[in-house]
Amino acid sequence: MSQLAIELTEAGRVWLIQRPIEIVAYIALALLIRFLAHRGIDRLTKPRSGGGPSLLRPLRERASAEARGSRLSERRAHRATTIGSVLKSTASIAVLVWCVLQILSAVGLDVRPFLASAGILGLAIGFGAQNLVRDFLSGIFMLLEDQYGVGDVVDLGEAVGTIESVGLRVTTLRDVNGTLWYCRNGEIIRVGNMSQGYAVAVVDLPVAHASDIDRACDVAQQTAEETVTASNIESDVLEPPEFLGVQKVTADGVTLRLTVKVKASRQWAVQRSIHRAVLDAFAAEKIRAPYPNGLPYTSSTA
């Protein structure tokens, strides 16, 4: 057999047997790596009752036993889905790029120009879509750090309201007026979350200078302690009311302050209940209001 025939036979064996086997092997290996990566991501992100390692652990540690419920479970599931989706997409893209480069190398192509072109293209995209990249990175870190979640009441600076959805690029929240705000994650500089852990109900009670301040303090403290044991808000209160005394003195009157440690997002309900009860108590004790002219308080039930 001539040398040319031998070379042709060898080339045919390489292209018809060896190279296809290599390509199939790379594809199978890529699928296996992708499957194992997705399996590991599921184990990391999905919460487990055994208390093992999980990306959702910060949320579990900050939540008190009383606060864990359906809303917390829904929020945890939402975080798991979002974080898992991002990690799975990243893993799939990385495995796909590796597989394509290996296949190109197996068929004899030089992959170095492709890598150089990909680097230049990535640099161009990075410069051209800086805001988009910043939004996505901010969204990823926000989810990993558990800064806020669906159902939380937050202050994002220009917008204050309840979170309705959390995405990698945009967070939406609805304020007290019903307006739906769309906030880009990259533009959120600071977050005030009023729904994590616990809250403090701050109750300010203005009275006139002519009122008996000591009596007003005693009535306010006693009324607050009786109110928090009422059936409608008792389950929301974590600690007994703490009366701080005179908070402010102005030309109009004197402001008394008391605080109550309550469950997250329940401070406003407790504030309203205490305000109404103290208003009725001040009216019964003829404690004067600071304005318009120091007349006694009027009962809310009158």
N, C-alpha and C positions, 0 to 999 in steps of 0.2 A: 504494500500500500504506500502510495506516495506521501511525501511530507505534507503536501497541501491537503490531502484527504484526512490525514491524521489531525491536522489543525482544525479543519472544518468539523470533524467528529467531536473533538474536544470542545469547541465553541458551542456546538449544538447541545452537548451534554450540560454545559454550564448554563446556557440560557433556557433550556427546556426542563432541566431537573433541579440543578443547584440553586439558581436564582429564585425560581418560584417557591422552592422549599424555604429559603431564607425569608422571602417576603411574607409567606404564610406564618412562619414562626414569629416574625416581628409583630404581625397583626394579632396573633393569638396571645403573645406576651403583653401587648398593649391592652388588649381586652381584659386580661387577667389583672394587670396592675390597676386598671380603672375600676374593676369590680372590687378589688381589695381596698383601694382608696375610698370608694364610696361607702363600703362597709365600715371602715374605720371612722369616717366622718359621721355616719349615722350613730355610731356608738359614742362619739364625742359630744354630739349636739343634743341627742334625745335624752331627756331626764329619766333617771332610773330610781326606783325606790331603794335600791341598795346603798345609795350614797357614794357611788364611785365617781371618778373624775368626769366632769362634764363642763362644757363651755357655758352652761346655764348656771353654774354653781354660784356666781356672785349674786344672782337674783334670789336663789334659795336661801343664802346665808343672811341677806338683809331682811327677808320677810319674816315677820313674827308669826307664831303659831296661830294667833287669832286672825291674822290677815290673809292666810292661805285659803283660797276658795276657788270658785269657778272662774272669776275674772283673772286671778293669778295664773291658773292653769291655762286659760286661753292665751294670756300674754306669753307664757313660757313656750307654748306650742308655736305661736307666731314667730318668736325669736328663733326657735329651733328650725323652723321651715326656712326662714330667710337666710340665716347663717349657713345652714346646710346647703342651700341652693348655691350660694356664692362659692363655698369651698368646693362643692362638686363641680361647678362650672370651671373653676380654676384648675382643678386636678384633671378634668377631661381635656382642657386646652393644652396643658403641659404634656400630657401623655400623647395627644394627637400630634403635636409638633415633634416630639421625640420620635414617634413612629414614622412620620413622613420623612424626617431627616435620615433615619436609618435605612428606609427603603430606597431613597435616592442614592445613598452611599452604596447600597448593595448592588444597584444597577450600574454603578460606575460613574455617577455624576459627582462633581466636586461641590460639596455643600457650603464651602466657605463664602462664595459670592451670595448665596441665599441668606446666610447669617448676617453678612455685612448689609445687605439690602433691608433685611428685617430690622436691624438696629437703626438704620437711617429712617425707615418708615415709622418705627416706634417713636423716635425722637421728634419727627415732624408732627405726628399725631399728638404727642405730649404737649408740644408748644401750641398747637392749634386748638386743643380742647382742654386747656388747663382748668377751667371752671368745672367742666364735667368730671374730670379726674378727681378734683378736689371734693366735689359733692359725693362721689362714690366712696372715696377713702374716708371721708368724715362719716358717711352712713355706716360703713363697715365697723369703724372703731366705736361709734355710738351704740351699735348693737352688741358688740363684744363687751363693752364696759357697762351695758345695761343702764344707760343714762335715763331713758324713759321708755314707755311701752304703751300699747293701745289701752285706753281707759284712764291713763294718768292725767292729772290736771297740772299743767306746766306753764311756766312763764319763759317765753323765748325772746323776750325783748319787745319787739313791736306787737307781738300777738300773745294773748293769754287765753287759754281754754283747755278743752279736753281733747287728747290725742285720739284721732279716728283711724289713722293708718300710718304705718312706718315703712318707708321704702329706702332703698339704697341711695336714691337721688333726692327725693322729696318727702317731707313729713307734713301731714295735713292735720289740722286741729280746728275745732269749732268753738268760738267764744260764746259768752253768755248771751249775746244778741242774736246768735244763730248763724253768724258769718263763718264760712269755711275758709280757713287760711291755708295757703300752700307755701311752705317754707323750705327753701333749698338747704340741704344739710351743710353744704360748704359755707353758707352765709350765717349759720347759727354760731354766735360767738360764746354765749353762755346760756345755761339751762337752769331754771329754778323749778325743781320737781316737788310738788306739794302732795304727792301720793305715795311716797316711799317710806316705809318704816312706821313713823308716827307723825302726828301733827300737833300743833298747839293752838287752841282756841283762845284768842286774846279778846277780852271784853272790856271796853272802855265805857265808863258811866259818868257822865257830866252832871254836876249838881251846882246849886247856887252858893255864892259866898255866905249868904245868910243862913244856910242850912247847918244843922248840927253834924259836922263832918264825922265825928266819932260814931255817932248813931248811924249815919249813912253807911259807914264802913262795916259796922256790925250787921246791919240789915242786908247789905249786899253779899257779905260772906255767908251768912246763914242761909239766905235764899238760894245762892248758887249751890251750896252743899245739899240742900233739899232737892233742888231741881235735877242735879245729875243722878240722883237715885230714882228718878221717874222712869217708868217702864219703857217709854219711847226712846230715850237716849242713854239709858244705863249701860247698855251693851257697847256703846261707842266710847265710853269714858275709860281711860286706862289708869288714871291717878286722881285723887281728890283735888278739888280746886285749890289753887294757891293765891291768896289775896296779897297783892303787892303794895297796896296802900295808895297814897296820892301820887299820881303820875305826872300831872301838869297843873299849873296854876296860871290862869290868864285873866284878862280884864273881865271876861264874860262869866267865868266860873271856875270850878275845881273839877278835875277829871280823876276819877278813881279807876284803878285797873286790877283785874284778876285774870289768871290764866288757868287753863285746864288742858292736861295732856290727853289727847284722844287718838283714835284710830285715823289712819291716813284718809284724807278726803272727807272726813266727818266734822272738821272744825267749824264749818259754816252752819251746819244744822245745830250743833251745840251752842254756838254763839247766839243764834236766833232764839233758841229756847230760853237761855239764861237772860237775854235782854228782855224778853217779854215778861218773865217771872219777876225780875228785879223792878221793871216798870210798875207792875201791879203792887209790889211790896212798897216801893217809894210812895205810890199814891195812897196806900193804906196808912203809912206813917207820916203823911203830910210833908214829905221831904221835897224841897223846892227845886224846880228845874232852873238852869242858868239863864234861859231866854224864853220868851222875849223880855219879860220883866220880873223874873223870879217867882212866878206863880207855882203852886204845888203841881206835882205830876198828876196826870189823869190816867186812871186805870185803862188798860188795853181792852178790857171786857165791858167797859162802860158804854 
